[in-house]
Amino acid sequence: MRRGAFKTRLIIGLAIVAFAFIRRCSQQETNPYTGRTQAISLSPEQEIAIGLQSAPGMAQQHGGLHPDNRYQALVDNVGKKLIESSIAKNTPYRYEFHLLSDQRTINAFALPGGQIFITYALFSKLENEDQLAGVLGHEIGHVLGKHSNERITESKYWQTLIMGAGAIDMGAVAQQIGQGTLLKNGRDDELESDELGVHFMIDAGYNPEEMIGVMKILKQAAGPNRVPEFQSTHPDPENRIEHIRDAIRKYKNAS
């Protein structure tokens, strides 16, 4: 490669890095629901659009929606009660709650913008409505915490460094969500959502102690061969229980 061509490519590369860094700095904002400073690139409208675009595919991956309307109505009612009683009511998001037919995968997850899912495998293990509120409150916490938005922004940052500047490809983002690459919440995300879930439960009149029961269900489901915490993106259920107890004391004292 000629020296002049190499110098030109180096200048272009440095310009792209500078552009990505400047844009990343400009994307720093304070989350109005958590008070945490985050790098955010999607507007609430974009979050909602991505969630709606991704929802049918995610449901299909888990065998579709559960056919029992009574169970779905219970999920809807608990979700609505949590929304109406908390700060979630005053957000621009469109919350919809979906019970999935999947009887094998013990899971619940949230897409950007308010699409929230729980598998029947998890739903069937819950012992009461309060525990269901704990699961759904936790997932609402992911939406308000803008955790997927953060990961999309991070992904776009590295994409800019590697491939150059460009607008967010909404279709590509939806595809990544479908593959699960943008739904892997980190430990801090999970702990933040646990705390928000406790807050929502108390506001809605549910017993927040039942969130601890949910953690015990998850621990039992993982079995003795579960991945050690330091090798996992999720905190160990025991550590989450300690954090939940702290949150219960915090919000009960505040009320």
C-alpha distance (Angstrom), angle and dihedral (degrees) to the residues before:
residue distance angle dihedral
M1 . . .
R2 3.79 . .
R3 3.78 117.5 .
G4 3.81 93.4 -118.5
A5 3.82 92.8 51.6
F6 3.80 91.2 48.1
K7 3.80 90.7 50.4
T8 3.81 90.9 50.2
R9 3.81 92.3 50.8
L10 3.79 90.4 47.4
I11 3.81 91.4 52.5
I12 3.82 91.4 48.0
G13 3.79 90.5 48.6
L14 3.79 92.7 50.1
A15 3.80 90.2 47.6
I16 3.81 90.9 53.3
V17 3.81 91.1 49.2
A18 3.80 90.5 48.9
F19 3.80 91.1 47.8
A20 3.81 92.0 50.1
F21 3.80 92.0 48.3
I22 3.81 93.8 47.7
R23 3.79 91.9 47.4
R24 3.79 91.2 48.0
C25 3.81 90.4 52.7
S26 3.80 90.8 48.5
Q27 3.81 90.2 52.8
Q28 3.80 93.6 61.2
E29 3.79 110.1 114.2
T30 3.78 139.6 155.0
N31 3.77 114.8 -104.5
P32 3.84 105.0 -124.7
Y33 3.82 91.7 -148.5
T34 3.81 100.8 46.4
G35 3.81 104.2 20.5
R36 3.80 90.2 -129.4
T37 3.81 121.2 135.6
Q38 3.81 111.6 -123.3
A39 3.79 141.1 169.7
I40 3.81 102.4 -112.7
S41 3.80 126.4 176.6
L42 3.82 103.2 166.7
S43 3.78 126.7 78.2
P44 3.83 117.8 -137.3
E45 3.82 87.9 -104.5
Q46 3.80 90.7 55.7
E47 3.80 91.1 47.0
I48 3.80 90.3 52.4
A49 3.82 91.9 47.6
I50 3.81 92.7 50.9
G51 3.81 91.7 47.6
L52 3.80 93.3 50.1
Q53 3.80 91.6 46.1
S54 3.81 92.4 49.8
A55 3.82 99.2 41.0
P56 3.85 100.4 81.8
G57 3.78 92.6 50.3
M58 3.79 93.0 47.7
A59 3.80 90.6 50.6
Q60 3.79 90.8 49.6
Q61 3.80 90.9 53.2
H62 3.81 88.4 59.7
G63 3.80 98.4 47.2
G64 3.79 96.4 -88.9
L65 3.78 128.4 -85.0
H66 3.80 120.4 -29.1
P67 3.82 111.1 -99.4
D68 3.82 97.3 -140.1
N69 3.80 106.1 97.1
R70 3.81 91.7 -167.4
Y71 3.79 92.2 62.7
Q72 3.79 91.3 44.0
A73 3.80 90.2 50.7
L74 3.81 90.1 53.6
V75 3.80 90.9 51.5
D76 3.81 90.3 47.7
N77 3.81 93.4 48.7
V78 3.80 95.0 48.5
G79 3.80 91.7 45.5
K80 3.80 91.8 48.8
K81 3.81 91.9 48.9
L82 3.80 90.7 52.6
I83 3.81 91.7 49.1
E84 3.78 96.2 45.6
S85 3.82 93.0 48.9
S86 3.79 98.9 47.6
I87 3.79 145.2 51.8
A88 3.81 87.2 -86.8
K89 3.81 87.6 80.3
N90 3.81 90.8 67.6
T91 3.79 96.4 51.2
P92 3.83 125.9 98.8
Y93 3.81 92.9 -122.9
R94 3.81 125.1 117.7
Y95 3.79 106.9 -132.6
E96 3.79 119.2 -155.7
F97 3.79 125.0 166.7
H98 3.79 122.4 -149.0
L99 3.81 129.7 -168.7
L100 3.81 108.5 -153.0
S101 3.82 124.9 -148.9
D102 3.80 93.6 -130.8
Q103 3.82 106.8 125.8
R104 3.81 96.6 179.3
T105 3.81 107.7 48.0
I106 3.80 113.5 73.3
N107 3.78 100.3 -151.6
A108 3.78 149.7 119.6
F109 3.79 126.5 -167.9
A110 3.79 143.5 169.0
L111 3.79 131.0 -137.2
P112 3.80 122.6 -148.8
G113 3.78 113.6 -78.8
G114 3.80 100.4 27.3
Q115 3.82 111.0 -57.8
I116 3.82 104.1 139.5
F117 3.82 127.4 -174.3
I118 3.80 137.1 -171.1
T119 3.79 124.4 -177.5
Y120 3.78 121.3 -129.7
A121 3.81 87.3 -123.9
L122 3.81 89.1 66.9
F123 3.81 96.1 33.2
S124 3.83 91.1 56.0
K125 3.81 92.2 54.4
L126 3.80 95.1 53.2
E127 3.80 112.9 104.8
N128 3.80 101.2 -153.7
E129 3.80 146.4 -1.4
D130 3.79 92.1 -91.0
Q131 3.80 90.9 61.8
L132 3.79 89.9 50.0
A133 3.80 87.6 52.0
G134 3.80 88.6 52.2
V135 3.80 92.2 54.0
L136 3.80 94.7 45.4
G137 3.81 92.8 42.3
H138 3.79 89.3 53.9
E139 3.82 91.0 52.2
I140 3.81 91.9 47.5
G141 3.80 84.5 54.0
H142 3.80 90.2 59.4
V143 3.82 89.8 54.0
L144 3.80 94.7 48.9
G145 3.78 90.4 41.4
K146 3.83 87.9 58.1
H147 3.79 88.9 -138.2
S148 3.82 95.9 154.7
N149 3.80 89.3 46.1
E150 3.80 89.0 56.3
R151 3.80 93.0 50.9
I152 3.81 92.2 46.5
T153 3.80 89.1 51.1
E154 3.80 91.1 48.8
S155 3.81 90.6 48.5
K156 3.78 90.9 50.3
Y157 3.82 90.8 49.6
W158 3.80 92.6 56.9
Q159 3.80 91.1 41.2
T160 3.81 88.7 56.2
L161 3.79 91.6 50.5
I162 3.79 92.1 50.0
M163 3.79 103.4 36.0
G164 3.80 106.1 18.3
A165 3.78 134.8 -107.0
G166 3.77 122.5 -36.3
A167 3.77 145.6 133.5
I168 3.79 122.1 -78.8
D169 3.80 110.5 -86.3
M170 3.80 101.5 -136.7
G171 3.80 92.6 -167.6
A172 3.80 91.6 52.7
V173 3.80 90.7 48.9
A174 3.82 90.9 51.6
Q175 3.80 89.0 49.8
Q176 3.81 91.5 51.9
I177 3.79 89.9 50.0
G178 3.79 89.7 51.1
Q179 3.81 89.2 53.3
G180 3.80 89.9 50.5
T181 3.79 95.5 -119.6
L182 3.81 93.5 120.8
L183 3.82 96.7 40.0
K184 3.80 97.2 67.2
N185 3.77 104.1 109.8
G186 3.78 118.5 -158.1
R187 3.79 126.4 -128.6
D188 3.79 94.1 -95.2
D189 3.81 90.7 49.9
E190 3.80 91.1 52.9
L191 3.80 93.5 48.1
E192 3.80 91.9 47.4
S193 3.81 90.4 50.4
D194 3.81 91.4 47.8
E195 3.80 89.6 54.6
L196 3.80 93.0 46.6
G197 3.80 89.6 47.0
V198 3.80 90.7 55.0
H199 3.80 89.7 49.8
F200 3.81 92.0 50.8
M201 3.81 92.0 47.3
I202 3.80 92.5 53.2
D203 3.82 91.9 46.5
A204 3.82 90.2 51.4
G205 3.80 94.4 47.2
Y206 3.81 97.5 -107.9
N207 3.80 123.7 138.1
P208 3.82 105.8 -103.0
E209 3.81 91.0 -160.7
E210 3.80 86.3 75.6
M211 3.81 88.8 69.4
I212 3.81 84.9 71.4
G213 3.79 87.9 55.4
V214 3.80 88.8 55.7
M215 3.80 90.2 53.9
K216 3.80 90.4 52.0
I217 3.81 89.7 51.7
L218 3.80 90.2 51.4
K219 3.79 91.8 47.3
Q220 3.80 92.2 50.1
A221 3.80 91.6 46.7
A222 3.82 91.1 52.3
G223 3.80 90.5 55.9
P224 3.79 129.2 -156.9
N225 3.81 93.6 -56.1
R226 3.80 96.2 59.9
V227 3.80 117.4 140.9
P228 3.85 112.6 -90.0
E229 3.78 113.5 -107.4
F230 3.80 95.1 -112.3
Q231 3.82 89.4 57.5
S232 3.79 94.9 46.0
T233 3.79 134.4 75.1
H234 3.82 88.9 -139.5
P235 3.80 124.5 72.4
D236 3.78 116.0 -113.5
P237 3.84 110.7 -94.8
E238 3.82 90.1 -118.5
N239 3.80 91.4 58.3
R240 3.78 90.1 45.0
I241 3.80 89.2 54.1
E242 3.81 90.6 55.6
H243 3.80 90.4 49.9
I244 3.82 91.2 47.5
R245 3.81 91.4 52.2
D246 3.81 89.2 52.4
A247 3.82 90.5 49.9
I248 3.81 91.6 49.6
R249 3.80 91.0 53.8
K250 3.81 91.4 45.2
Y251 3.79 97.1 52.4
K252 3.79 97.0 36.4
N253 3.79 89.8 54.3
A254 3.81 90.0 47.2
S255 3.78 91.3 53.9
